Amino acid sequence: MTTERGLRVHCEEVVELITDYLEGRLDEETRLDVEAHLELCDPCVVYIEQMRDTIATLGHVPLETLSDDAKATLLDAFRSRTV
């Protein structure tokens, strides 16, 4: 059943759901689908680990202290990130 459940979501969907997943805001079914996908997909696991590291590092940087260029660079990096 885990394999079948893990195929219900694709990498692109995991990327779209990452914030809600990390913040515990997914409904139970979607959370279980994402977690089953992670059991099958090493690249998505790496992506989530990178996001956790980024949040741990940048989560403490007040947004107003970033220059406009830094904000734009970060937004571009997140938008262009593919799994």
ABEGO torsion letter per residue (X at the ends): XAAAAAAABBAAAAAAAAAAAAAGABBAAAAAAAAAAAAABAAAAAAAAAAAAAAAAAAABBAAABBAAAAAAAAAAAAABBX
